Amino acid sequence: FPEMLSNPKLVLVQGTLNVVMKQNVTLSCLSEPGSPPVRYTLFKHNQQVSALNRSDLTPALFTLTISSASDVGEYKCKAEYNSSRGGKYSNSLNFSLIEPISKPVLSSPTSQAKKGQNVTLSCFSENGSLPITYLFFKGTQNISPQKTMQKREAAVIFLFIDSLSDFGTYKCKANNSFPNNPKYSDGFNFTLAEERSHSQPLIISLGLILLLLIIGFALAIPFLIIPLYKASE
């Protein structure tokens, strides 16, 4: 009599559970103890994908190619004897599709700043699998700890404009679990806002007063000269 089958173990032997398009993965299914021959069937969401017979105690190997979003999801395998009904099911493995991120956009509510001002920068990548990690730079120097966003929202940092050197070019980098695919934003520059001098209103007022005096004096000249001219006749 064949030895009673145990629940088989489904193991990933090649690839990762987070997959990209056109990636190959290999699954191993084995029931031990068990007496060969054993039939192994691979299922995806209770639909049969493939089946293999094993006449020895070696595992059944199933190689899959992820060619569309319908290829990801939950997989299980079943072990059974050909002469028996039923069978035993394995643990499940769940594959998730990783999408590359889009180029992030670096922005700020204001493009002008002056020394002594607080400003904000936000970095956002519209597409790509979550979570997404953002990093901010000024030139080639990292200016903040990395920020990992679990939701589809922008990463924000706060800056203090302390000197003219803070008006350089800023960039941000976005990265997710898609392999070797970091994306950088375009550069962003703050421009120096013109600061109005506190003495400027006073200068304008004095100028207006002087102008009024000149006009008043010009208007008064005829009234001063005519009496003098008549007195000299």
Disulfide bonds with the S-S distance in Angstrom:
Cys29-Cys77 1.90
Cys123-Cys172 1.97
